Amino acid sequence: MIIDPFQVISIISKIAEEEIIPKFLNLKPNEVFKKSNGEIVTIADIKAEQRLDKALSSLILGSKTIGEEKAAQDTSILKYFNENKPVWIIDPIDGTQNFSNGTPCFAVMVALVLNKEIIASWIHDPITKITIHAYYNKGAWDDTKRLKIKPPAPLNKMIGSFPKKLVQQLEESKKSNQKFKPNFIKRYRCVGREYMDLARGKLNFLRYSGQLKPWDHAPGILINRELGGYDSLVPGNAPYVCSEEIPRKTLMLARDANIWRKLSKLAND
């Protein structure tokens, strides 16, 4: 299946410019809502997803869409992963809380899946208008510049993200005295922007726990894989796969399998 990645970038960029940016720092109280799970959603999320749904599904005949907001209303659409048809995964605004608060750290995330495998992905920053994207077995790009695989830094020079509670445990334990202890960053509250910085080498590892929703992780996972990175679920030691059942586990990503094992041992010792 052939898809022009820059056609998708054009669609994402246009919709972000017309539906998301005009509402940034300009949301009215009646344009912010709470979903049944307690998370917030804005009018910009809803309108952007509706337009992305229509535009992306028209690119591939017979393709289906799974958007975060549509799935919040009807989880049965996750069954599309079981069908032998292309599926577009859409997160219209990743980092909605930041967006609503006026913090310029949010992203639009899109992935294309076939037979539960991620074959293409895009993460777009509406503020800078930059898109990082990847295509299965063809590499990853920062707009038109191909991203290169960088050798991993020594563990004590690595920068990345672990859950706050785990970081506190590590700091309070003897592990904090190990010479190879990595440096932990504060969460961005936008998974998409963390994945973008992982691709650029500004971050070296990421770890997420809880419900691993496909719209949060599928785009970034493929980009990391196309740069030689490694990801696995814990427990289970299996790669992330898009499926009807959303796993409630831990996902960790690193520059390669060796670094992943070292970080995993650090977190589980």
Secondary structure as UniProt FT lines:
FT   HELIX           5..15
FT   HELIX           16..20
FT   HELIX           21..23
FT   TURN            24..25
FT   HELIX           29..31
FT   STRAND          32..34
FT   TURN            36..37
FT   STRAND          40..42
FT   HELIX           43..57
FT   TURN            58..59
FT   TURN            61..62
FT   STRAND          64..67
FT   HELIX           68..73
FT   HELIX           75..82
FT   STRAND          87..94
FT   HELIX           96..101
FT   STRAND          107..114
FT   TURN            115..116
FT   STRAND          117..125
FT   TURN            126..129
FT   STRAND          130..135
FT   TURN            136..138
FT   STRAND          139..142
FT   TURN            143..144
FT   STRAND          145..146
FT   HELIX           155..157
FT   STRAND          159..161
FT   HELIX           164..172
FT   HELIX           174..177
FT   TURN            179..180
FT   STRAND          183..184
FT   HELIX           191..200
FT   STRAND          205..211
FT   HELIX           214..226
FT   TURN            227..228
FT   STRAND          230..234
FT   TURN            235..237
FT   STRAND          248..254
FT   HELIX           257..268
//
